[in-house]
Amino acid sequence: MESKIIFNKLETPRLLLRKIIETDIDIMYHLFSEHEIMRYTGVPLIKEKNEILAFINKNEAQYKNGEKITWGIELKTTKKMIGYIGLFYINNAHAYASLGALLIKEYWNKGITTEAKKAIINFAFTKTFLNRIESQYYEKHIAIDKTNEKSGMKKEALLRENFLMEGKFRNSIMCSIIKSDFQKNKDFYNFSKNYK
C-alpha cells in the first residue's frame, strides 16, 4: 500500500485550498484560540500567538511523516484565508483517515465547509491510496452533522460517552464515506461539471 500522500493545491468555485504558510499566523491564531470555534474539537485552545508557528511546523513534520495533510481554506474573491481543513490520523496499513475542518464564525452557514470537504473527498479518492474517510464528532454538534451529510458521508454509529469535553463524558457519532460510495456518485464531487 502506498504510504505517502502528495500535497496538491485544490480549487472549487469559491475556494482555494492551499499550503499553510507563516503569514497565516494571525488567522490560525484566531481559529485555534476562539472558544466557540474550538468548543467541540476536544483540542486545547492555543493561548499565545507564538505557539502558532510551532503548530505550523509540527503540521509540516507530520505531513512528511505521513500522519496528516492539511490545507488553508482561502476565499478566492478576497484572497483571504478563512479556515483550516485536513486529513488526520492517516492509517497507511488500513487506508483510512479522519476529515476535520475549522472556519471563522463570520463564514459559518454559507456552505463553505461542505464545499471544502467535497474537494478533499474528491482528492482523497482520486489522488491517494485511501479507501475510507471518516469523521467522529460530538453528537450535538449540529454544524458538523449537516456538513458531513451534505458532503455525502453516512452515519455509522453512536459511540457512548467516549468524548471527555468540558469535564463531562459525551456521546459521539461516527460517519464515513468509502471509495465505492464515491465511485457511484463521482459527478457530485466534480466541480468542473457542476459549476462550469
C-alpha positions in Angstrom: 0.0 0.0 0.0 1.4 3.4 -0.9 2.3 5.3 2.2 2.7 8.9 1.1 0.1 11.4 0.1 1.4 14.1 -2.1 0.2 17.6 -1.4 -2.0 19.2 -4.1 -3.4 22.7 -4.2 -7.2 22.2 -4.7 -9.7 24.6 -6.2 -13.5 24.9 -6.0 -15.9 27.6 -7.4 -15.3 29.8 -4.3 -12.3 28.4 -2.6 -8.6 27.7 -3.0 -7.2 25.0 -0.6 -3.6 25.7 -0.3 -0.5 25.3 1.8 -0.5 27.0 5.2 2.4 29.4 5.5 4.0 31.7 8.1 2.0 34.7 7.0 -1.2 32.8 8.1 -0.2 33.1 11.7 -2.9 35.7 12.6 -5.8 33.7 11.1 -4.5 30.4 12.5 -4.3 32.0 15.9 -7.9 33.3 15.5 -9.1 29.8 14.6 -7.3 28.0 17.4 -7.8 30.5 20.2 -11.5 31.1 20.0 -13.6 29.0 22.3 -16.7 28.9 20.1 -14.8 27.6 17.1 -12.8 25.0 19.1 -15.5 24.1 21.6 -16.4 20.7 20.3 -13.0 19.6 19.0 -11.5 18.4 22.2 -8.3 20.2 21.3 -6.9 22.7 23.9 -7.1 26.4 22.9 -3.8 28.0 21.8 -3.1 30.7 24.3 -0.2 32.6 22.7 0.3 33.6 19.1 3.9 32.5 19.2 2.6 28.9 19.6 1.1 29.0 16.1 4.5 28.9 14.3 5.4 25.8 16.2 2.0 24.3 15.3 2.5 25.1 11.6 6.0 23.5 11.7 4.6 20.5 13.5 1.9 20.1 10.8 4.6 20.1 8.2 6.6 17.5 10.1 3.5 15.3 10.5 2.9 15.6 6.7 6.4 14.5 6.0 5.9 11.5 8.3 2.6 10.6 6.5 0.5 11.3 9.6 -1.7 14.1 8.3 -2.1 16.5 5.4 -3.7 20.0 5.9 -4.8 23.0 3.8 -5.7 26.6 4.4 -9.1 27.5 3.1 -8.8 30.7 1.1 -11.7 32.6 -0.3 -11.0 33.4 -3.9 -12.8 36.7 -4.0 -10.7 38.2 -1.1 -7.6 36.0 -1.3 -8.1 35.7 2.5 -7.6 32.6 4.5 -10.8 31.8 6.4 -10.3 28.3 7.6 -8.3 25.1 8.1 -9.1 21.6 6.8 -7.3 18.3 6.7 -7.0 14.6 6.7 -5.8 13.5 10.1 -4.7 10.2 11.7 -3.8 8.7 8.3 -3.6 4.9 8.6 -1.4 3.5 5.9 -2.0 -0.1 6.9 -5.8 0.1 6.5 -6.1 3.0 4.1 -8.3 5.4 6.0 -8.1 8.9 7.5 -10.2 11.3 9.5 -11.6 14.5 8.0 -11.9 17.7 10.0 -12.2 21.4 9.4 -12.4 24.8 11.2 -13.9 28.0 9.9 -14.1 31.6 11.1 -17.5 32.3 12.5 -18.5 35.0 10.0 -18.3 32.4 7.3 -20.5 29.8 9.0 -23.8 28.7 7.3 -22.6 29.6 3.8 -21.8 26.1 2.5 -18.1 26.8 2.6 -17.1 23.8 4.8 -19.2 21.5 2.7 -17.6 22.8 -0.5 -14.1 22.3 1.0 -14.9 18.8 2.3 -16.2 17.7 -1.1 -12.9 18.9 -2.6 -10.9 16.9 0.0 -13.0 13.8 -0.6 -12.5 14.0 -4.3 -8.8 14.4 -3.9 -8.6 11.5 -1.4 -10.3 9.0 -3.7 -8.8 10.1 -7.0 -5.2 11.0 -6.0 -4.4 8.9 -2.9 -4.5 5.3 -1.7 -7.2 6.0 0.8 -10.3 3.7 0.8 -12.2 5.3 3.7 -12.6 8.8 5.1 -14.3 9.1 8.5 -15.5 11.8 10.9 -16.1 11.4 14.6 -17.8 14.2 16.4 -19.8 15.3 19.4 -23.4 14.1 18.9 -24.9 17.6 19.5 -22.5 19.3 17.0 -25.3 20.1 14.5 -23.0 22.1 12.1 -20.6 19.1 11.6 -23.5 16.8 11.3 -25.0 18.9 8.5 -21.8 19.4 6.6 -20.9 15.7 6.7 -24.3 14.7 5.4 -24.1 17.3 2.6 -20.6 16.0 1.7 -22.0 12.6 1.1 -20.9 10.9 4.4 -23.1 8.3 6.1 -23.7 7.9 9.8 -22.5 4.5 11.1 -22.7 4.5 14.9 -23.3 6.3 18.1 -20.4 5.8 20.5 -21.4 6.2 24.1 -19.5 8.6 26.4 -16.2 8.3 24.5 -15.5 12.0 24.4 -14.5 13.9 27.5 -15.5 17.5 26.9 -15.7 20.4 29.4 -15.4 17.9 32.2 -18.2 15.6 31.1 -18.3 12.3 29.2 -20.2 12.8 25.9 -21.5 10.6 23.2 -20.1 10.9 19.7 -21.2 10.0 16.2 -19.1 8.2 13.6 -19.8 8.7 10.0 -17.8 7.9 6.8 -17.6 7.7 3.1 -15.8 4.8 1.4 -14.3 4.8 -2.1 -17.1 2.7 -3.6 -19.7 5.3 -2.4 -17.7 8.0 -4.1 -17.3 6.0 -7.3 -21.1 5.6 -7.5 -21.6 9.4 -7.4 -18.4 11.0 -8.9 -20.2 13.8 -10.6 -21.4 15.1 -7.2 -17.7 15.8 -6.3 -16.7 17.1 -9.8 -16.7 20.8 -9.6 -15.7 21.3 -13.2 -19.0 19.6 -14.2 -21.2 21.2 -11.6 -20.1 24.8 -11.9 -18.7 25.4 -15.4 
